Amino acid sequence: MKLITEMTEDVKCLIEDTDHGQKHHFIEGIFMQAETKNRNGRVYPLKTLVNEVNRYHKKYVSENRALGELNHPKGPSVNLDRVSHIIKDLRVEGNNIYGKAKIMDTPMGNIAKNLINEGARLGVSSRGMGSLKKNTQGINEVQEDFMLSAVDIVADPSAPHAFVNGIMEGHEWIWDNGILKEKQINVYHNEIKKTPKKILEKKTIELFGDFLSKL
């Protein structure tokens, strides 16, 4: 399965006063969209997205478990030490998935609050697992096995190289005895990337031998 991330810029940062004089910070707006080719060249069928949003809402949002992080982590799981917000509302309106998330009083949440107070531009980015298949128009279509993991807060969503093409974009993941692991081929790829040129050939041969031993 593929780790799929999608950036959304149509969100607002809000500060709401309570009856007790406290200030609560929120982000709200369009979190995901269906039936529209996005900047990553993918399209989500409405049925696929609606089914998954309903599942996620029932299992996570309604149970106060829909947590998200400040910036994307390196995998699909939510890291509790980096949680910044919790989704309070997630609903389908036409082809759009609208959401509202409360910024929490966590270390990462306080960073997000300070950014909002200083007028920083923030966006959201959904993160989930699923497979892709080209449709009749040659566009990558997200399949029915898509599972939403989280909606994260990101900075400057218009910077494509920093966020839209994030470091985990395109990585493949598989279930191995109930544990989600990065595919071995990507492990080799990362090893090669960090290997000094003077020993690159030796390292490549070593990794290739290891690959053959696993066939």
Buried (B, 14 or more C-beta within 10 A) or exposed (E): BBBBBBBBBBBEBBEEEEEEEEEBBBBBBBBBBBEEBBEBEBBBBBEBBBEBBEEBBEEBBEEEEBBBBBBBBEBBEBEEEBBBBBBBBBBBEEBBBBBBBBBBEBEBBBBBBEBBEEEEEBBBBBBBBBBBEEEEEEBBBBBEEBEBBBBBBBBEBEEEEBBBBBEBBEBEBEEEEEEBEBBBEBBBEEBEEEBEEEEEEEBBEBBEEEEEEEE
